[in-house]
Amino acid sequence: MFDFINPLTTDDFNDSVEFLYPNFLPKKQITMIYADGGMGKSWLLFGLAKYATEHNSGSEQGAMNVLYIDVDNPISVLKERGIEHKLIEACPNLTYSHRSKFNGEPLELLDELENRAYGNAYKNMLLMLDSLRDFGDINNDLTAMRIGNKLKKIRDAGATIIVLHHSTKNGSNYQGSNNLRNSVDNMYRLIKADSPEGEIRWLLEVKKERAAIANIALRIEVADLFLTELDIDEVTLNDEERAFIDKVKAVLKEQGSLNKTKLLDACGHKKDDKTARDRLDKFDAIHWQSEKSKGVYTYSLI
C-alpha cells in the first residue's frame, strides 16, 4: 500500500552513539557552539579540525575527512595565525574552503552538499561551518528552518557537523530564530577563561543535548593547535582562589612541608578559617599533596 515509502527497519537501529571527542562531540549529529566575538571560537574549531584528522575515537575507519567552510575570517587573519602551515599543510585529510574562492553564495555550498546527501555519502566526514550567520538571515524563521533542514539532511547521510554561531550582546543566548535551536542536536555556550601566554582556554556549557554530553573545559596550544581537556574546576577558579593557590605554593616552595596550622598561618589565615581550610582540601592532590599521621595533616608540593 505504501510502496512509495522507504520505511525504517530493525537493521537501521544497529548504530550506537559514537564520539569524535569523548562526552563532548557526538558523531553523526549537529553540534552548535555559540559565543560573543573575540572569544576564540575559530581557534577552537581549528583545534578540533586538526584533532579530527588525527583521531577517530571508537572507529576502525581511521582519521576523519574534514571540510571546513570559512565565511568569517579574512585571509590576512588566517595568515597571521599561521593556519596555512599549522592546519592546511599539516592535515592532508582536511579541505579548507574559504569565502574568497567561492563562485557563489555560502548557502549554495550547503545546497550542493544537500544535493549529494544520500545513503552514507558523508560517512566518516566532519563538516565545520564558521560561522552560521553568514549562510543567511538567521533571524528569519523560514530561512533558519531552511538552513536547519539542509544540515539535517547532510547529517542523515552520515556527516558529523559542528556549527559556530554568535551570541546575543550579553552572551547568555545565541542570536536568531528559535528554529536554530530546534534544528541542532546539541548546543554549547563557549566561555573564554583566563589563559597563560601561548594558550587559549575555554569552558563549554551544555545548553541542549540529545546525547550523553557534558560540560567540558578545553585548551589549545596556539603554536601547533594541540587540543587537550582541562579540569573544569581549574578553569572556573575565581581571583581569590587563584591568589590562595599561588600563596600556598609559594610558601611550600620556600619553607618545605608544613602542617595545616603552620601553613595557614604562613599564608595569613587563622587555623579555624573555614574558607581557607576548605580550599586546602579542594586543591589537595592538584596543586599540593597532604599526608595524615597521628591526626595531623602535613602539606607539600607535588
N, C-alpha and C positions, 0 to 999 in steps of 0.2 A: 504493500500500500504506500509506503514511504520510500520508494526506490530512488528518489531524487536526493535523499539524505544519506550522508556518510556518518552513521552513529558511532558513539563510543562503544568499545568492547572491553572486556576484562583485561585484555592484553595492554590496553592503554594506561593501566594503572600500575605497571611494573616499576616505573621510575620512583625513586625516593629523593628527597631534597638533598642536594649536594651543595657544598660551599666552595666558592672561589677563595674566600678568606674566612676562616672558621668563625662562626657565630656573628658574622658581620655582613658578608655579601653572598646571598644565595644565588646559585646558578639557575639559569632559565627563568629569571624573574626580573622585574623592573624596579630598580632602586633609585630614588631621588635624594640628593644631598643638597640642602639649601643653606645659604649664609649671606650676610651682607658683603659688599665689596671690600677687598683688602684683607679677607680672612685666609687667603691662600688656597682657595678651592681648586684652582688649576694645578697647584703644586701637588695636592693630594691625588688628583686624577693622574698626573704624570707618574707618581709613585705606584699607583695601582696598575697603571698600564704596564710599567716595567715588571712589576710583580707577576702580573698575569701571563706575560710572555715567558716567565721563568718557572712558574708554579702552576699546577692544576690539581689542587687538593682533592684526594679521593678518586682520581680518574687515571685510567691507563692510556689516555689519549695523548699524553704529553702536554706541552705548553699550549696555551690558547692562542688563537689568531685574534688580534685586536684591531678594531677600526676606530680610530679617534677622529671625530669630526669637530674641528675647532672653528667656531664662528665668532669668537670673542677676542682672543689675544692677537695683537699686532705682531707681524714678523719680527719687528725690532725688539719687542719684549721677549719673544722666544729665543732670539739670538743672544740677548743679554743674559738669559738664564741658561744658555748652553744646551738647549733642547736638541739641536741638530746632532750633537755628539752624545749627550747623556741618554737620549731616548731613541731618536730616529736611526742613528748609526748603530747603536748598541743593541737594538731589538729587531732582528730580521723578521719576526712574526708580526710586526706592527705596521699598519698602514696609517699614515698621518695625513688626513685630508684637511686643507686649510681654505678659508673663505677666499683668499686671494687667487685661488686657482679654480674656483667654481665656474662652470659655464652657465649656471642658472641660480635660482634662489635656494637657500638652505633646505626649505621644505621639499624641494624637488628631489633632493638626495634621499629623504625619507620615502618619497613616492617610489623611487627606483628600488630601494631596499624592500619596500612593501610588495612591489610587483613580483619580486623574486622569492617572497616568503611563502614557501610551500613545503610540505613534508618536513624533513630535517635539514633544510638547506643551510641553516645557520648553526648547526650543531658545533659545539666547541668554539664558538665565536663570542667575543666581548665587544659590544658596541658602546662607545662613550660619546656623549653629547655635551659640548661645552660652548655656550650654555643654552638652556631651553628657551628663554625669551627671544632669542634670535631666530627661532623657527616659526614665529607667528605671534599674533596678538593673544597672549596668554590670559588677558583679562576678559576676552570674549568667550562665552560658554561654548559656542559651536566650534570655534577654532581650537580651543583647548581639548574638546572632545575628539575632534578630528585628529589632532596630533596624538592623543592618547590611544585612539583606535589603531593608528599606524604602528605605534610602539608595541601594542599587544599582539598584533599580527606577526611582527618581527620576532617577538618573544616566543610565540607559539610555534615558530619554525626552528626553535632551539637556541636562540640567542640569549645571552646574559646582557642586560642593559643597565648602564649607570648614567644618570642624568644630573648635571649640575644646574642649579637654579638659584635665583636671588631671593633674599628675604625682604620683608617689609622694613620700614625705616627703623623700627625699634628692635628688629631682629627676632621677634618672637614667633613669626609665622612666615610662610612663603608668599610670594606675590602671585596674584592671579586668581583664576576661576577655581571653584571647588571641584570642578571636573578633573583638574590635575590630580588632586588627592585621590579621587575615585579611580583614576586610571592606573596609578602605580601600585605595586605590591608592597613596597617598603619605603619608609621615608626617615631621613635623619636630619636633625639640625646640627650644623657644624659650628663649633665654638673654638676660636683660636686661643691657645694657652700661652703663658709666658714660656719663652724658649731660649736656650743658650745659643750663642753665635754658631752659625752653620747648620742649625736645625730649625724645623717648624713643627710645633706640637699642637694637637687638637684633641678636643673631646667631642664625640659624636653621640647625640642623644636620640633615642628612638622616638619617633612621632607617629609612626604607623608600621604595623608588621603583619605579614602573612606567613612568616616562617619564624623559626626559633632564633631570632636575632636579639642582640643585647647592646646596651651602651658600651662604647669602646673608646679607648684613648690610643692615638697613633702618633708616630713621629716620622719625619722624613729627613734624611741627611741630604742637604742641598747639593753637595759635591757630586753625589752619584745616584741620587733618587732612591737610596736604600730605605725601605719602609719596614718599620717594626712596631710592635704593640708595646704600650706602656701600662703601668699600674694606674688605674683610674684615680686612686687616692692621691698619687704623686702629682698628677696633672691638675687636680682640683684644689691644691693647697691654697690657703689664703695667706696674706702677707705675715700675719702673726705666727702662723705655723712654720713658714719658711724661716722667719727670724729665729724661732725657737730651735729648729733643726740646726741652723748654722752655728748658733751659740753652743749647743751641746757638743757638736762635732769639734768645734774649736777648743773647748775645754778638755775634751777627752784626748785630743791630739797633743795638747800641751802638757796635761797632767797624768795621762795614762788612765788606767782603770780606777773607778771611784764607786763607792756605794751610793745608793739613791739619795740619801740625805746630803752627803758632801757634794754630789753632782748638782743637785737642785740649788744648794747654797752658792756654789761657784757660778751658777747661771743667773743668780739674782732672784731666786724663788725660795719661799719658805717650804719646809718639808711637808706641811699639810695643805699646800696649794693643789687643790684637786685638778684644776685645768692642766697644770704642768705635769702632774703625775699621770694623768690620762694620756697626755701627748707622749710621754716616755713609753707608755705601753703601746700606743698606736703605731709608733715608728720603730718599735723593737723588731729586730731581725730584718729591718730595711736599711736603716742608717747606722744602727749600733746593735750590739747584742748584750743580753743580760744572762747572768748565771746566779742561781739561788743556792746559798749554802747557810744552813742553820738559821733560816728565816730571813737572811739578809741578801738583797739583790746588789750585785756588782755589775757595772756597765763598762763596756769597752768598745772601741771602734771595730767595725767589721773589716 
